[in-house]
């Protein structure tokens, strides 16, 4: 196991620029042009929201902790940079990713329990006839990820920086929530865990949650936070924003890539904007079309 992110396979093989990631996906779509045109899908972020809801439904009855759930989300995102989604049964991929993630995060679940929750969650009769399906899919997942299964998460950086930035409980909870949300975007493939954690901390401090009033994050709030951050970088923070100014000053002195923080914030704004148009049924129906048409649910 790599001792740190900087020595890890995650940094060496699974961290891309936006251009590199777009190119990989474009090549994948062009190689499956007929499938892509036959079965249009919603925006990738909307699919990620749907996948997260399905994973959560499977994980909740089994008491699976958040880090294992996050690892499963990263596995799914990595896998679908290598394999066209329309050639797979997403229900099987999600169940397998969760099963594998639990093993890697040292909270293993019996394969039959994962199978049972998957069948219940997806409300299907034919997708999961036996545990061998998950076993076969696990081999495929590991192969496509080149056995590079260790994932470094922002949660550790958040815990280490909590005292440094003197986060109150509500701010820490909001930062944790923002980190959870970033798995619905491409950020785990684009930026390091510490950059994600710092972005979450900055937003949590700027958004100023109050005790008993930890509201869901919305695009407008994050956009305002980005403006406040820009003012602080330009030395225009006043009054209640002094703490933000101190935070930005500390970041500047620590040589943190503030442009990366801004990019991460903009990606989150895009997520929260498109989330407002999310409907569970649309994603479910579009997936069902290619799964049934291609017979990959057998």
C-alpha positions in Angstrom: 0.0 0.0 0.0 1.3 3.5 -0.9 2.2 5.5 2.2 0.8 8.6 0.8 -1.2 10.0 -2.1 1.9 11.4 -3.8 3.4 7.9 -4.2 0.1 6.2 -5.0 -1.3 4.6 -8.2 -4.2 7.0 -7.8 -1.9 10.0 -8.5 0.2 8.2 -11.2 -2.6 6.5 -13.2 -6.0 7.8 -12.1 -5.6 11.5 -12.0 -6.2 13.3 -15.3 -6.5 16.8 -16.7 -9.9 17.8 -18.0 -8.6 17.5 -21.5 -7.2 14.0 -20.9 -10.4 12.8 -19.3 -12.6 14.2 -22.1 -10.4 12.6 -24.7 -10.6 9.2 -23.1 -14.4 9.4 -23.0 -14.6 10.7 -26.6 -12.5 7.8 -27.8 -14.8 5.4 -25.9 -17.9 6.9 -27.3 -16.6 6.9 -30.9 -15.7 3.2 -30.6 -19.3 2.5 -29.6 -21.0 5.1 -31.9 -24.0 3.0 -32.7 -24.8 2.2 -29.1 -24.4 5.8 -28.1 -26.8 7.0 -30.8 -29.4 4.3 -30.1 -29.5 4.8 -26.4 -29.1 8.4 -25.3 -28.5 9.0 -21.6 -28.9 11.9 -19.2 -26.0 14.1 -18.1 -23.2 12.1 -16.4 -23.8 14.0 -13.2 -27.4 13.0 -13.1 -26.5 9.4 -13.6 -24.0 9.8 -10.7 -26.7 11.1 -8.4 -28.9 8.1 -9.4 -26.1 5.7 -8.8 -25.4 7.2 -5.4 -29.0 6.9 -4.4 -29.0 3.2 -5.4 -25.7 2.5 -3.6 -27.0 4.2 -0.5 -30.1 2.0 -0.6 -27.9 -1.1 -0.7 -25.5 0.2 1.9 -27.9 1.5 4.5 -29.4 -1.8 5.7 -25.9 -3.4 5.9 -24.5 -0.5 8.0 -21.7 0.1 5.4 -19.7 3.2 6.3 -19.3 6.3 4.2 -15.7 5.7 3.1 -16.5 2.3 1.6 -19.4 4.0 -0.2 -17.1 6.6 -1.5 -14.6 4.0 -2.7 -17.3 2.3 -4.6 -18.2 5.5 -6.3 -14.6 6.0 -7.4 -14.4 2.5 -8.7 -17.6 3.0 -10.8 -16.2 6.3 -12.2 -12.9 4.7 -13.1 -14.5 1.6 -14.6 -16.7 3.7 -16.9 -13.7 5.6 -18.2 -12.6 2.3 -19.6 -15.9 0.5 -20.5 -18.9 2.0 -22.3 -21.8 2.0 -19.8 -24.3 0.7 -22.5 -22.3 -2.5 -22.7 -22.9 -3.2 -19.0 -25.6 -3.8 -16.5 -25.2 -0.9 -14.1 -27.1 -2.7 -11.4 -24.5 -5.5 -11.4 -21.6 -3.0 -11.7 -22.8 -1.0 -8.7 -23.4 -4.1 -6.5 -19.9 -5.5 -7.4 -18.2 -2.1 -6.8 -19.8 -1.9 -3.4 -18.8 -5.5 -2.5 -15.2 -4.9 -3.7 -15.0 -1.5 -1.9 -16.1 -3.1 1.4 -13.3 -5.6 1.2 -10.7 -3.0 0.4 -11.9 -0.7 3.2 -11.7 -3.6 5.7 -15.4 -3.7 6.3 -16.3 -6.8 4.2 -19.8 -7.9 3.6 -20.9 -11.4 2.7 -21.6 -11.7 -1.0 -25.0 -13.1 -0.4 -26.0 -10.0 1.6 -24.9 -7.7 -1.2 -26.8 -9.9 -3.6 -30.0 -9.7 -1.5 -29.8 -5.9 -1.1 -29.1 -5.4 -4.8 -32.1 -7.5 -5.8 -34.3 -5.5 -3.4 -32.9 -2.1 -4.4 -33.2 -2.6 -8.2 -36.5 -4.5 -7.9 -35.4 -7.0 -10.5 -36.0 -10.7 -11.0 -33.3 -11.7 -13.6 -30.3 -9.5 -13.0 -28.9 -11.3 -10.0 -29.7 -15.0 -10.2 -26.7 -16.2 -8.4 -23.5 -14.9 -6.7 -21.3 -16.0 -9.6 -22.5 -12.9 -11.5 -20.9 -10.7 -8.9 -17.8 -12.8 -8.8 -17.4 -12.5 -12.6 -18.0 -8.8 -12.5 -15.5 -8.4 -9.7 -12.8 -9.9 -11.8 -13.7 -7.6 -14.7 -13.6 -4.5 -12.4 -10.2 -5.4 -11.0 -8.9 -6.1 -14.5 -10.1 -2.8 -15.9 -8.6 -0.9 -13.0 -5.3 -2.8 -13.4 -5.6 -4.1 -9.8 -5.0 -0.5 -8.6 -7.7 -0.5 -5.9 -6.4 1.8 -3.1 -8.2 5.1 -3.0 -7.0 8.1 -1.0 -10.0 10.2 0.2 -10.3 13.8 1.3 -11.8 12.7 4.7 -8.3 12.2 6.2 -7.1 15.6 5.1 -10.3 17.2 6.5 -9.6 15.5 9.9 -6.0 16.7 9.9 -6.9 20.3 9.0 -9.9 20.6 11.2 -7.9 21.9 14.2 -5.6 24.0 11.9 -8.6 26.0 10.7 -10.4 25.8 14.1 -13.6 24.5 12.5 -16.7 24.4 14.6 -18.8 21.3 14.6 -21.3 22.7 12.0 -18.5 23.8 9.7 -16.9 20.4 9.9 -20.2 18.7 9.2 -20.8 20.9 6.1 -17.3 20.3 4.8 -17.9 16.5 5.2 -21.2 16.9 3.3 -19.5 18.8 0.5 -16.8 16.1 0.2 -19.6 13.5 -0.1 -21.1 15.5 -2.9 -17.8 15.8 -4.9 -18.0 12.1 -5.6 -21.0 12.9 -7.9 -18.6 14.9 -10.2 -15.3 14.2 -12.0 -13.3 15.8 -9.2 -12.0 12.5 -7.8 -10.3 12.0 -11.2 -9.1 15.6 -11.6 -7.7 16.8 -8.2 -5.8 15.5 -5.2 -7.7 14.7 -2.0 -6.1 17.6 -0.1 -7.3 20.1 -2.7 -10.8 18.7 -2.4 -10.7 18.9 1.4 -9.4 22.5 1.4 -12.2 23.4 -1.1 -14.8 21.9 1.3 -13.3 23.7 4.3 -13.2 27.1 2.5 -16.8 26.7 1.4 -17.9 25.5 4.8 -16.3 28.6 6.5 -17.7 31.0 3.9 -21.2 29.6 3.9 -21.3 29.9 7.7 -23.7 27.2 8.8 -25.4 27.8 12.1 -26.2 25.3 14.9 -29.3 23.4 14.0 -29.5 25.0 10.6 -27.3 22.8 8.3 -29.2 23.3 5.1 -28.5 21.4 1.9 -25.9 23.1 -0.2 -27.3 25.0 -3.3 -25.7 26.4 -6.4 -26.5 30.1 -5.5 -24.9 29.7 -2.1 -21.7 28.2 -3.5 -21.6 30.9 -6.2 -21.8 33.6 -3.5 -19.0 31.8 -1.6 -16.9 31.9 -4.7 -17.4 35.6 -4.9 -16.5 36.0 -1.3 -13.4 33.9 -1.8 -12.4 36.2 -4.7 -12.9 39.3 -2.6 -10.7 37.8 0.1 -8.0 37.0 -2.4 -8.0 40.6 -3.5 -7.9 41.8 0.1 -11.4 43.2 0.1 -12.8 41.1 2.9 -14.3 43.1 5.8 -16.0 42.6 9.1 -17.5 39.1 9.3 -15.3 38.1 6.4 -12.0 38.6 8.3 -11.9 34.9 9.1 -12.2 34.1 5.4 -9.3 36.5 4.8 -7.2 34.8 7.4 -8.0 31.4 5.8 -7.0 32.7 2.3 -3.8 34.2 3.7 -2.9 30.9 5.3 -3.6 29.1 2.0 -1.4 31.6 0.1 1.5 31.1 2.5 1.1 27.3 2.3 1.5 27.3 -1.5 -1.9 25.7 -2.0 -3.0 25.9 -5.6 -5.9 28.4 -5.3 -6.8 28.0 -8.9 -7.5 24.3 -8.2 -9.8 25.4 -5.3 -11.6 27.7 -7.7 -12.0 25.0 -10.3 -13.3 22.6 -7.7 -15.8 25.2 -6.5 -17.0 25.8 -10.1 -17.5 22.1 -10.6 -19.6 21.9 -7.5 -21.7 24.9 -8.6 -22.4 23.0 -11.9 -23.4 19.9 -9.9 -25.8 21.8 -7.6 -27.3 23.6 -10.6 -28.1 20.4 -12.6 -29.2 18.6 -9.4 -32.3 20.9 -9.4 -33.4 19.2 -12.6 -32.8 15.6 -11.3 -35.6 13.0 -11.5 -35.1 9.5 -10.4 -37.5 8.1 -13.0 -35.7 9.6 -16.0 -32.4 7.9 -15.2 -34.0 4.7 -14.3 -36.0 4.5 -17.5 -33.1 5.4 -19.8 -30.9 2.7 -18.2 -33.6 0.1 -18.4 -34.0 0.7 -22.1 -30.4 -0.4 -23.1 -30.3 -3.0 -20.4 -33.4 -4.8 -21.7 -32.7 -4.1 -25.3 -29.3 -5.6 -25.2 -30.2 -8.4 -22.8 -27.5 -7.6 -20.3 -29.9 -8.2 -17.4 -29.8 -12.0 -18.0 
